[in-house]
Amino acid sequence: MVLFGELAPGAAVTIEGLVAQLGLGMTPVREAIRRLIAEGALVLQGNRRVSVPRLDQRALEDLGYARMSIEGRLAAQALPHCDAELIALLRQVDARLDAAIAAGDIPAYLRENHGFHFALYARAGSDVLEGLAASLWLRFGPSLRVVCLGGPGAGAVDHHKSVLAALEAQDGAALHAALAADIAQGVANIRAGLGAGRFS
């Protein structure tokens, strides 16, 4: 729910409401909430409510820097282990992402975008860095969904195609540049949303 923006930044929900919505018991929901609070993906409010924090400009820039650093390292470590099978899988994921953009399907767009990145990062073999990246995406995802409301990926450059080309060529510098451009584009879109007051 948090990762793909089903809870909008600033929107508060009760713990009981989450239990009912998810169809789970109170204990697993509380444990999940505690973990998400610890990772900064949720904040605890009064009256047993939690909410997704709104990003401000400083937090956004810090998240962008952290994503570029950690995900760049993951991609570099994954590159020697990227074979034809993985590249074919990534092409399939990217095709589904393109179809989601064409259909205006925001949840599918966010899901496939996440799937593309983390299928690549899994080849790095670094549980530590992959866990850090996953935590950053929990804080980034809800705001990305807000700026997608005008149409997922509308007017965006498809940097995934450049990522795929770099993987095929085993070109580390090109892979780093393509991934950095992809992350920077997401940060720029959220920055523009902040400037337009879309998170207030």
C-alpha positions in Angstrom: 0.0 0.0 0.0 2.8 2.4 0.9 5.2 1.5 -1.8 2.8 2.1 -4.7 1.1 5.1 -3.2 -2.2 3.6 -2.2 -1.9 5.8 0.9 -1.3 9.4 -0.3 1.2 11.6 1.4 -0.5 13.3 4.4 -3.5 11.0 4.3 -4.2 9.5 7.7 -5.8 6.1 8.4 -6.6 4.2 11.6 -4.9 1.0 12.5 -8.3 -0.6 12.8 -9.1 0.6 9.3 -6.0 -1.0 7.9 -6.8 -4.3 9.6 -10.2 -4.3 8.0 -9.0 -3.2 4.6 -6.1 -5.8 4.5 -8.1 -8.6 6.0 -5.3 -9.4 8.5 -5.1 -9.7 12.2 -4.2 -6.8 14.5 -0.8 -8.2 15.4 0.7 -8.5 11.9 -0.6 -5.1 11.0 0.9 -3.5 14.1 4.3 -5.2 13.4 4.2 -3.9 9.8 3.4 -0.4 11.0 6.2 -0.5 13.5 8.7 -1.5 10.8 7.4 1.2 8.4 7.6 3.9 11.1 11.2 2.8 11.8 12.0 3.2 8.1 10.4 6.6 7.9 7.7 5.4 5.5 4.9 6.1 8.1 4.4 8.5 11.0 2.4 7.8 14.0 -0.3 10.4 14.9 -2.8 10.6 17.7 -5.9 8.5 18.1 -4.2 5.4 16.7 -3.7 6.9 13.3 -0.8 6.7 10.9 0.0 8.6 7.8 2.5 8.8 5.0 4.8 11.8 5.6 4.8 14.5 3.0 8.2 15.1 1.3 9.7 18.5 1.5 12.4 19.9 -0.8 15.3 18.9 1.4 14.0 15.3 2.0 13.4 14.9 -1.7 16.9 16.0 -2.7 18.4 13.7 0.1 16.4 10.8 -1.1 17.4 11.4 -4.7 21.1 11.5 -3.7 20.7 8.3 -1.6 18.9 6.5 -4.4 21.6 7.4 -7.0 24.4 6.3 -4.6 22.9 3.0 -3.5 21.2 2.0 -6.7 24.2 3.0 -8.8 26.3 0.7 -6.7 23.7 -2.1 -7.0 23.6 -1.8 -10.7 27.4 -1.8 -11.0 27.6 -5.0 -8.8 24.8 -6.6 -10.9 26.3 -5.9 -14.3 28.8 -8.8 -14.4 25.9 -11.2 -13.6 23.4 -9.9 -16.2 22.9 -12.6 -18.8 20.6 -12.9 -21.8 17.9 -14.5 -19.6 17.8 -11.4 -17.3 17.8 -9.0 -20.2 14.9 -10.8 -21.8 13.0 -10.7 -18.5 13.7 -6.9 -18.1 12.5 -6.3 -21.7 9.2 -8.1 -20.8 8.8 -6.0 -17.7 9.6 -2.8 -19.7 7.0 -3.8 -22.3 4.3 -4.2 -19.6 5.4 -0.8 -18.2 5.0 0.8 -21.7 1.5 -0.8 -21.9 0.6 0.6 -18.5 1.7 4.1 -19.7 -0.4 3.8 -22.8 -3.4 2.7 -20.8 -3.0 5.3 -18.1 -2.8 2.6 -15.5 -0.9 4.2 -12.6 -0.8 1.2 -10.3 0.5 -1.1 -13.1 3.1 1.6 -14.1 4.4 1.9 -10.5 4.4 -1.9 -10.0 6.3 -2.6 -13.3 8.8 0.2 -12.7 9.6 -1.2 -9.3 9.9 -4.7 -10.8 12.3 -3.5 -13.5 14.7 -2.0 -11.0 14.6 -4.7 -8.4 15.0 -7.6 -10.9 18.2 -5.9 -11.9 19.3 -5.2 -8.3 18.7 -8.8 -7.2 21.7 -9.8 -9.4 24.0 -7.7 -7.3 23.9 -10.3 -4.5 23.9 -7.6 -1.8 21.1 -8.0 0.7 22.3 -4.9 2.6 22.2 -2.5 -0.3 19.0 -4.0 -1.8 17.3 -3.6 1.6 18.5 0.0 1.8 17.2 0.7 -1.7 13.8 -0.9 -0.8 13.6 1.4 2.2 14.2 4.4 0.1 11.5 3.4 -2.4 9.0 3.2 0.4 9.6 6.9 1.1 9.7 7.8 -2.6 6.8 5.8 -4.0 3.8 7.6 -2.6 4.9 11.0 -3.9 5.7 9.5 -7.3 2.1 8.3 -7.5 0.8 11.8 -6.9 2.8 13.2 -9.8 1.6 10.4 -12.0 -2.0 11.4 -11.6 -1.8 13.5 -14.7 -0.8 10.3 -16.6 1.9 7.8 -15.7 5.1 8.5 -17.5 3.4 11.3 -19.6 6.1 13.1 -21.5 8.9 11.2 -19.8 12.1 10.0 -21.5 12.3 6.1 -21.4 15.6 5.7 -19.7 14.9 1.9 -19.2 15.8 1.4 -22.9 19.2 3.0 -22.3 19.6 0.7 -19.2 18.9 -2.3 -21.4 21.3 -1.2 -24.1 24.1 -0.7 -21.5 23.4 -4.1 -20.0 23.7 -5.8 -23.4 26.9 -3.9 -24.1 28.3 -4.6 -20.6 29.0 -0.9 -20.4 29.3 0.2 -16.8 29.6 4.0 -17.5 26.5 3.9 -19.8 24.6 1.9 -17.2 25.4 4.4 -14.5 24.4 7.3 -16.7 21.1 5.8 -17.7 20.1 4.8 -14.2 21.1 8.2 -12.8 19.0 9.9 -15.5 16.0 7.7 -14.7 16.2 8.5 -11.0 16.8 12.2 -11.7 13.7 12.3 -13.9 11.6 11.0 -11.0 13.1 13.5 -8.6 12.5 16.3 -11.0 8.8 15.3 -11.5 8.2 15.3 -7.7 10.1 18.6 -7.4 7.8 20.1 -10.0 4.8 18.7 -8.1 6.0 20.3 -4.9 6.4 23.6 -6.6 2.9 23.4 -8.0 1.5 22.7 -4.6 0.2 19.2 -5.5 1.2 17.8 -2.1 -0.5 20.4 0.1 
